């Protein structure tokens, strides 16, 4: 069974940017200090964009870490209402997927019980 159908459509970094505590302070034009939930302070430069956090520094595929995303959210560079709608849609899809997975688990449990019963009957025949 594949888990592809239960993956959130909103990127995890965006979810963390929207939900984790962060304090963003502009220290120069397009340059921000972001205090993260962990207490670490990172510098975000929106001109690049760039961030001094390990996620941004050590992963080539990362073009916007949660700190860059949060600064963009707080400074009107992200349509927060559209993001909220997308998060609500994603939460609803995940809840539906969870319900479907729960039903599949129940069905598999019932099937396993049937197979165990069949094994018991076969063992009785063999004796």
Z-matrix of the N, CA and C atoms (Angstrom, degrees):
N
C 1 1.446
C 2 1.529 1 108.30
N 3 1.301 2 117.80 1 130.06
C 4 1.461 3 123.49 2 -178.89
C 5 1.517 4 110.87 3 -88.66
N 6 1.341 5 115.57 4 146.95
C 7 1.463 6 119.38 5 177.12
C 8 1.522 7 111.32 6 -99.19
N 9 1.339 8 117.37 7 9.45
C 10 1.462 9 120.51 8 -178.46
C 11 1.517 10 112.52 9 -56.96
N 12 1.319 11 117.74 10 -35.46
C 13 1.449 12 121.61 11 -176.31
C 14 1.511 13 114.08 12 -72.85
N 15 1.334 14 118.10 13 -10.71
C 16 1.455 15 119.37 14 -177.06
C 17 1.525 16 112.46 15 -111.37
N 18 1.311 17 117.35 16 12.43
C 19 1.456 18 120.38 17 178.52
C 20 1.529 19 109.84 18 -79.87
N 21 1.340 20 117.19 19 135.77
C 22 1.469 21 118.53 20 179.91
C 23 1.522 22 111.17 21 -65.00
N 24 1.335 23 115.98 22 145.01
C 25 1.462 24 119.73 23 179.04
C 26 1.528 25 111.69 24 -82.42
N 27 1.316 26 117.17 25 -15.16
C 28 1.462 27 121.16 26 176.85
C 29 1.524 28 107.49 27 -94.88
N 30 1.309 29 116.67 28 130.92
C 31 1.463 30 120.16 29 -177.05
C 32 1.530 31 110.97 30 -61.16
N 33 1.333 32 117.90 31 138.92
C 34 1.473 33 121.20 32 -178.37
C 35 1.534 34 114.10 33 -54.72
N 36 1.330 35 118.12 34 -36.04
C 37 1.473 36 119.66 35 179.03
C 38 1.533 37 111.03 36 -63.89
N 39 1.332 38 116.30 37 -34.83
C 40 1.460 39 120.03 38 178.39
C 41 1.521 40 110.04 39 -69.03
N 42 1.333 41 116.51 40 -40.48
C 43 1.464 42 120.00 41 178.00
C 44 1.523 43 109.60 42 -62.47
N 45 1.335 44 117.58 43 -45.05
C 46 1.475 45 120.24 44 179.12
C 47 1.530 46 110.88 45 -64.61
N 48 1.324 47 116.38 46 -39.16
C 49 1.470 48 119.63 47 178.65
C 50 1.518 49 111.11 48 -61.71
N 51 1.318 50 116.47 49 -35.91
C 52 1.466 51 120.90 50 -177.43
C 53 1.525 52 112.62 51 -80.83
N 54 1.331 53 117.46 52 -25.73
C 55 1.466 54 119.14 53 -169.99
C 56 1.522 55 115.39 54 -111.32
N 57 1.317 56 118.23 55 -24.67
C 58 1.462 57 119.37 56 -177.91
C 59 1.530 58 110.43 57 -80.32
N 60 1.331 59 114.74 58 152.02
C 61 1.458 60 119.23 59 175.58
C 62 1.523 61 108.21 60 -70.37
N 63 1.320 62 116.97 61 128.85
C 64 1.467 63 122.97 62 173.72
C 65 1.513 64 107.94 63 -148.11
N 66 1.305 65 115.09 64 142.46
C 67 1.460 66 120.90 65 174.76
C 68 1.520 67 106.97 66 -113.17
N 69 1.324 68 116.98 67 122.97
C 70 1.463 69 122.76 68 -178.33
C 71 1.520 70 109.49 69 -112.29
N 72 1.321 71 115.03 70 128.38
C 73 1.462 72 119.82 71 178.79
C 74 1.523 73 109.08 72 -130.84
N 75 1.339 74 115.30 73 126.13
C 76 1.462 75 119.65 74 178.15
C 77 1.523 76 108.19 75 -78.30
N 78 1.339 77 116.41 76 122.15
C 79 1.462 78 121.06 77 -177.57
C 80 1.525 79 111.64 78 -104.97
N 81 1.321 80 116.85 79 -17.22
C 82 1.464 81 123.30 80 174.63
C 83 1.522 82 105.95 81 -160.94
N 84 1.320 83 117.18 82 175.97
C 85 1.453 84 120.64 83 -179.05
C 86 1.528 85 110.02 84 -59.15
N 87 1.339 86 116.70 85 116.78
C 88 1.467 87 124.87 86 178.80
C 89 1.528 88 113.34 87 65.38
N 90 1.329 89 117.30 88 15.69
C 91 1.469 90 122.12 89 178.95
C 92 1.524 91 108.57 90 -120.93
N 93 1.325 92 116.49 91 125.15
C 94 1.462 93 122.15 92 -172.95
C 95 1.517 94 111.11 93 -128.43
N 96 1.317 95 115.32 94 147.83
C 97 1.454 96 121.31 95 166.97
C 98 1.518 97 105.80 96 -104.52
N 99 1.342 98 115.44 97 129.24
C 100 1.459 99 120.74 98 -178.79
C 101 1.526 100 107.71 99 -119.44
N 102 1.336 101 114.51 100 119.95
C 103 1.460 102 119.97 101 174.13
C 104 1.517 103 106.34 102 -93.43
N 105 1.319 104 115.02 103 120.00
C 106 1.462 105 119.80 104 -175.93
C 107 1.516 106 111.28 105 -85.88
N 108 1.312 107 115.07 106 173.24
C 109 1.457 108 122.30 107 179.60
C 110 1.529 109 110.86 108 -57.85
N 111 1.341 110 116.98 109 -31.55
C 112 1.465 111 121.71 110 -179.49
C 113 1.526 112 112.41 111 -77.21
N 114 1.338 113 116.35 112 -10.99
C 115 1.457 114 120.50 113 -178.42
C 116 1.523 115 113.14 114 97.28
N 117 1.320 116 117.10 115 -8.70
C 118 1.464 117 120.31 116 177.39
C 119 1.529 118 109.71 117 -72.03
N 120 1.314 119 114.60 118 147.78
C 121 1.467 120 120.46 119 179.35
C 122 1.522 121 108.38 120 -113.40
N 123 1.335 122 115.58 121 128.07
C 124 1.459 123 121.72 122 -179.48
C 125 1.519 124 109.07 123 -123.83
N 126 1.324 125 115.90 124 152.69
C 127 1.452 126 121.95 125 177.25
C 128 1.519 127 108.72 126 -101.84
N 129 1.327 128 115.29 127 127.31
C 130 1.463 129 121.93 128 178.98
C 131 1.524 130 107.82 129 -113.42
N 132 1.327 131 115.13 130 127.96
C 133 1.464 132 121.79 131 175.68
C 134 1.521 133 107.21 132 -113.20
N 135 1.327 134 117.28 133 110.25
C 136 1.458 135 120.65 134 -177.14
C 137 1.521 136 113.26 135 -75.96
N 138 1.326 137 118.49 136 -12.24
C 139 1.466 138 119.79 137 179.33
C 140 1.524 139 111.81 138 -69.18
N 141 1.320 140 117.68 139 -29.84
C 142 1.468 141 121.53 140 -176.51
C 143 1.525 142 112.75 141 -81.76
N 144 1.264 143 128.09 142 -60.61
C 145 1.463 144 127.37 143 -6.24
C 146 1.531 145 110.55 144 -77.15
N 147 1.329 146 113.96 145 159.92
C 148 1.461 147 120.60 146 178.83
C 149 1.517 148 108.64 147 -152.42
N 150 1.349 149 114.85 148 156.35
C 151 1.462 150 121.38 149 177.63
C 152 1.521 151 107.89 150 -146.84
N 153 1.315 152 116.45 151 150.05
C 154 1.460 153 120.89 152 -179.60
C 155 1.522 154 113.15 153 -87.54
N 156 1.339 155 118.37 154 2.70
C 157 1.468 156 120.46 155 -179.47
C 158 1.536 157 110.58 156 -71.69
N 159 1.334 158 116.83 157 155.42
C 160 1.467 159 120.33 158 179.67
C 161 1.533 160 113.45 159 -60.21
N 162 1.320 161 117.46 160 -36.21
C 163 1.467 162 120.30 161 -179.76
C 164 1.522 163 110.21 162 -57.91
N 165 1.309 164 116.95 163 -47.11
C 166 1.463 165 121.00 164 -178.58
C 167 1.528 166 110.89 165 -72.82
N 168 1.320 167 117.03 166 -39.64
C 169 1.456 168 121.77 167 -174.68
C 170 1.532 169 113.84 168 -70.92
N 171 1.325 170 117.43 169 -33.89
C 172 1.467 171 120.23 170 -169.66
C 173 1.520 172 114.97 171 -110.95
N 174 1.308 173 118.22 172 0.64
C 175 1.470 174 120.62 173 178.90
C 176 1.527 175 108.58 174 -122.64
N 177 1.316 176 114.87 175 108.73
C 178 1.464 177 120.05 176 -176.52
C 179 1.522 178 113.02 177 -60.48
N 180 1.346 179 116.69 178 -31.80
C 181 1.466 180 119.77 179 -176.82
C 182 1.522 181 112.93 180 -75.05
N 183 1.343 182 117.33 181 -11.41
C 184 1.456 183 120.64 182 -178.64
C 185 1.525 184 109.46 183 -82.43
N 186 1.331 185 115.27 184 115.60
C 187 1.467 186 120.00 185 177.53
C 188 1.517 187 111.35 186 -102.76
N 189 1.345 188 116.38 187 -16.25
C 190 1.459 189 120.68 188 177.59
C 191 1.530 190 108.27 189 -155.46
N 192 1.317 191 115.91 190 105.61
C 193 1.464 192 120.74 191 177.39
C 194 1.535 193 109.29 192 -73.74
N 195 1.327 194 115.93 193 177.98
C 196 1.468 195 119.28 194 -178.62
C 197 1.530 196 111.55 195 -63.82
N 198 1.328 197 118.17 196 -28.46
C 199 1.466 198 120.74 197 -179.47
C 200 1.527 199 110.75 198 -70.70
N 201 1.343 200 116.59 199 -44.18
C 202 1.466 201 120.51 200 176.62
C 203 1.523 202 109.40 201 -61.78
N 204 1.324 203 116.19 202 -44.04
C 205 1.469 204 120.52 203 -179.03
C 206 1.527 205 110.89 204 -62.26
N 207 1.333 206 117.11 205 -41.83
C 208 1.468 207 120.37 206 -178.85
C 209 1.522 208 110.86 207 -65.55
N 210 1.332 209 117.42 208 -43.19
C 211 1.473 210 119.87 209 178.35
C 212 1.527 211 109.33 210 -60.38
N 213 1.326 212 116.29 211 -43.33
C 214 1.471 213 119.39 212 178.07
C 215 1.521 214 111.31 213 -60.76
N 216 1.332 215 117.10 214 -40.22
C 217 1.468 216 120.64 215 178.89
C 218 1.524 217 110.67 216 -62.92
N 219 1.315 218 116.09 217 -47.85
C 220 1.466 219 120.25 218 -175.39
C 221 1.518 220 113.30 219 -70.10
N 222 1.319 221 117.33 220 -19.75
C 223 1.462 222 119.85 221 -176.46
C 224 1.524 223 112.82 222 -112.66
N 225 1.353 224 115.30 223 25.82
C 226 1.453 225 120.37 224 170.20
C 227 1.512 226 115.87 225 73.30
N 228 1.310 227 118.09 226 16.99
C 229 1.459 228 120.81 227 179.98
C 230 1.523 229 112.10 228 -92.46
N 231 1.323 230 115.89 229 -2.76
C 232 1.468 231 122.25 230 178.68
C 233 1.522 232 106.83 231 -127.59
N 234 1.308 233 115.74 232 136.80
C 235 1.461 234 120.11 233 175.43
C 236 1.520 235 106.79 234 -75.55
N 237 1.336 236 116.48 235 94.98
C 238 1.457 237 122.40 236 -174.58
C 239 1.522 238 111.12 237 -64.48
N 240 1.329 239 117.59 238 -35.30
C 241 1.472 240 119.71 239 178.07
C 242 1.524 241 110.67 240 -64.31
N 243 1.328 242 116.80 241 -41.96
C 244 1.469 243 120.02 242 178.48
C 245 1.531 244 109.51 243 -66.53
N 246 1.319 245 117.20 244 -39.36
C 247 1.462 246 120.89 245 177.49
C 248 1.524 247 110.37 246 -63.30
N 249 1.334 248 116.45 247 -42.39
C 250 1.465 249 120.54 248 178.02
C 251 1.526 250 110.56 249 -60.74
N 252 1.332 251 116.59 250 -43.62
C 253 1.464 252 120.44 251 177.13
C 254 1.525 253 111.15 252 -60.38
N 255 1.329 254 115.58 253 -43.03
C 256 1.460 255 120.60 254 -179.80
C 257 1.536 256 110.81 255 -65.59
N 258 1.333 257 116.80 256 -40.11
C 259 1.465 258 120.24 257 177.74
C 260 1.531 259 110.85 258 -64.98
N 261 1.324 260 117.08 259 -40.45
C 262 1.468 261 120.35 260 177.50
C 263 1.519 262 110.92 261 -63.75
N 264 1.331 263 116.36 262 -42.37
C 265 1.466 264 120.97 263 178.11
C 266 1.530 265 110.38 264 -63.02
N 267 1.316 266 116.29 265 -43.45
C 268 1.463 267 121.24 266 179.74
C 269 1.524 268 110.65 267 -64.04
N 270 1.325 269 117.37 268 -43.28
C 271 1.467 270 120.89 269 178.57
C 272 1.524 271 110.17 270 -61.17
N 273 1.316 272 116.60 271 -41.80
C 274 1.470 273 120.87 272 179.04
C 275 1.524 274 110.41 273 -64.53
N 276 1.326 275 117.27 274 -43.84
C 277 1.467 276 120.97 275 179.13
C 278 1.533 277 110.57 276 -62.88
N 279 1.323 278 116.86 277 -41.30
C 280 1.466 279 120.26 278 179.25
C 281 1.520 280 111.29 279 -66.04
N 282 1.330 281 117.03 280 -38.70
C 283 1.465 282 120.31 281 177.91
C 284 1.530 283 110.10 282 -63.98
N 285 1.335 284 117.02 283 -42.21
C 286 1.465 285 120.19 284 177.50
C 287 1.525 286 110.69 285 -64.56
N 288 1.333 287 116.66 286 -41.36
C 289 1.463 288 120.13 287 178.13
C 290 1.525 289 110.64 288 -62.75
N 291 1.318 290 116.66 289 -40.12
C 292 1.470 291 120.59 290 179.05
C 293 1.529 292 110.30 291 -62.77
N 294 1.324 293 116.73 292 -41.97
C 295 1.467 294 120.38 293 177.72
C 296 1.526 295 110.85 294 -62.92
N 297 1.338 296 116.32 295 -42.38
C 298 1.458 297 120.28 296 179.11
C 299 1.530 298 110.61 297 -64.83
N 300 1.336 299 116.55 298 -41.87
C 301 1.466 300 120.18 299 178.83
C 302 1.522 301 110.98 300 -65.05
N 303 1.320 302 116.55 301 -37.99
C 304 1.464 303 119.82 302 177.64
C 305 1.532 304 109.98 303 -63.10
N 306 1.327 305 116.96 304 -41.98
C 307 1.471 306 120.36 305 178.13
C 308 1.522 307 110.05 306 -64.85
N 309 1.329 308 117.26 307 -42.27
C 310 1.466 309 120.38 308 178.31
C 311 1.530 310 110.28 309 -62.32
N 312 1.326 311 117.35 310 -40.13
C 313 1.467 312 121.02 311 178.34
C 314 1.522 313 110.24 312 -63.64
N 315 1.321 314 117.43 313 -42.40
C 316 1.466 315 121.13 314 177.21
C 317 1.526 316 110.82 315 -62.31
N 318 1.339 317 116.21 316 -43.05
C 319 1.466 318 120.28 317 178.94
C 320 1.528 319 110.59 318 -63.06
N 321 1.327 320 116.95 319 -42.50
C 322 1.468 321 120.76 320 179.04
C 323 1.522 322 111.24 321 -65.66
N 324 1.305 323 116.56 322 -37.93
C 325 1.470 324 120.43 323 177.64
C 326 1.531 325 110.27 324 -62.71
N 327 1.324 326 116.34 325 -44.00
C 328 1.466 327 120.80 326 178.89
C 329 1.532 328 110.32 327 -63.57
N 330 1.323 329 116.31 328 -41.79
C 331 1.463 330 120.67 329 178.68
C 332 1.532 331 110.60 330 -63.99
N 333 1.329 332 116.70 331 -40.91
C 334 1.466 333 120.47 332 177.82
C 335 1.521 334 110.95 333 -62.66
N 336 1.319 335 117.16 334 -40.75
C 337 1.471 336 121.15 335 177.20
C 338 1.521 337 111.10 336 -62.06
N 339 1.334 338 116.44 337 -42.65
C 340 1.467 339 120.60 338 177.58
C 341 1.527 340 111.17 339 -61.50
N 342 1.334 341 116.25 340 -41.76
C 343 1.469 342 120.17 341 179.11
C 344 1.525 343 110.96 342 -66.37
N 345 1.330 344 117.27 343 -38.82
C 346 1.465 345 120.21 344 177.35
C 347 1.528 346 110.55 345 -63.63
N 348 1.337 347 116.92 346 -39.96
C 349 1.465 348 120.99 347 176.30
C 350 1.525 349 110.54 348 -62.61
N 351 1.315 350 117.07 349 -41.78
C 352 1.469 351 121.31 350 179.32
C 353 1.527 352 110.67 351 -63.41
N 354 1.327 353 116.94 352 -40.04
C 355 1.464 354 121.14 353 177.51
C 356 1.527 355 109.95 354 -62.43
N 357 1.327 356 116.78 355 -44.25
C 358 1.474 357 120.40 356 178.37
C 359 1.525 358 111.00 357 -59.28
N 360 1.344 359 116.94 358 -43.85
C 361 1.469 360 120.28 359 -179.47
C 362 1.528 361 110.72 360 -65.80
N 363 1.321 362 116.81 361 -39.58
C 364 1.471 363 120.34 362 177.98
C 365 1.527 364 110.95 363 -63.54
N 366 1.322 365 116.16 364 -40.19
C 367 1.460 366 119.42 365 179.36
C 368 1.530 367 110.94 366 -65.24
N 369 1.319 368 117.29 367 -34.63
C 370 1.463 369 120.98 368 176.84
C 371 1.529 370 110.82 369 -66.72
N 372 1.327 371 116.80 370 -38.87
C 373 1.459 372 120.86 371 179.01
C 374 1.521 373 111.00 372 -65.68
N 375 1.317 374 116.66 373 -39.37
C 376 1.467 375 121.70 374 -177.63
C 377 1.519 376 111.08 375 -69.43
N 378 1.285 377 120.67 376 -29.10
C 379 1.465 378 123.61 377 -177.12
C 380 1.444 379 111.17 378 -71.15
